[in-house]
């Protein structure tokens, strides 16, 4: 999770066989409510969209290719997603983060926190 300036705000590691959307709601509950959420189409499930709508968070999510009637997409706002993608690129410049040498999640999260501070907050 990142803010509008591409600074990391929250992380939650998941096993390789778990969808990232399963951690979206717990991450959003742990931070101040945003005005809008920009994400890729992996987060475009109806249940998640309804959860966002109930909390007055604008969903800027492209529809899946399999959806018969796609949701409208604010393309101007969606262009801001590149800020988040660049943040992930900066994180992956650190070899320890990109290859995930740490076997324990707490060690990996600690490394993520340190790298996030260095790349975005200092």
N, C-alpha and C positions, 0 to 999 in steps of 0.2 A: 504494500500500500504506500502510495506517495502523495505528496501534496501538489498543488498547482505549479510549484516551482521545481518539481522533480526531486524534492528532498524526501528520503525514506522516512516513513512515519510508523509503520508497523510491519512485522514479519511473522509468519507462522509456517514452519516447514511441514511438509506432508510427505508420506511415503510415495514412492513412484507409482503405485497402483491406485491412488486416491485422486479424484478430480479436484482441481484448485478451487472450484466454486463451493466446495464443502466448507472451506475456511473463510469465505467472503463475509458471511454474516457475523461470525465471531470477531473478525478483524474490524468490521465497521462499528460493532457495538463497543469496541475498546477505544475508539477515538471520538473526537467531536464530530457531530453530524455534518457531512459536507452538503453543499448546495446541489452538486451533481456528481455522478460517478461515471467515469470514462473507462471502458474496458473493451476487450475483444469479444467476439461472438461466443466464446466458451462460457460466458456469464449471462447469456441471453435467455435463460430458462424463465418460464412464466412465473414460477414460484418466487424466484429472486426479484423479478420485475415488480411483482405485487408487493413484496416486502419493502422495496425501495419506495414505491408509490405511497404506501401506508405511512412512511416517515418523511414524506415530502422531499425526497431526493430524486432529482431528475436523472433518469437512466439514459445515458448516451452509449447505447449498445447496438451494434449491427445485428440484424436478424440472421438466424441460421439459414443455410441454403435450402434446407428441407421444409421450412415454414411456408405454408400455402399463402397466407396473407402477412407479409412482412410489416414490422413496426416501422413508423417513420424514424429517420435518423437525422440528427442535426450534424451535417457534415462539417460545418465550421468548427463546432465544439469538438468533434471527433478528431480533427487534425491535431489537437493538443495532445493526443495519445503518444505522439512521438517523444514528448518530454519524459514520459514514464519509461518508454523503451530505451531512451538514452541513459536514464538512471540505471537501468539493469545492465546496459553495456559498460558503464563505468564500474559497477560492482564486479562484473566479470573480468575486468582488467586485473583484478587481484587474483592470482593463481589459486590461493587457498579457497576462495569463494567459488570460483568457476569449476574446480575439480572436486570440491567437497571432500577433502582429505579427512575431516573430522568424522568419527563414527558416532559420537554422541551429539544429539540435537542441541543440547545446551552449549556445547563448545562451538558448534557451527553458528548458533544464534549470537554468541558472544563475539565471534569473529565478524559476523555481519554488522553488529552494532558498532564495533570499532572502525570498520571500513566505512560505514555510513557516516560516522562522525567526521572522518578524515575527508571524504569526498564531497560532502554536502553541507556540513554544519560549521566547519572551521574556515 
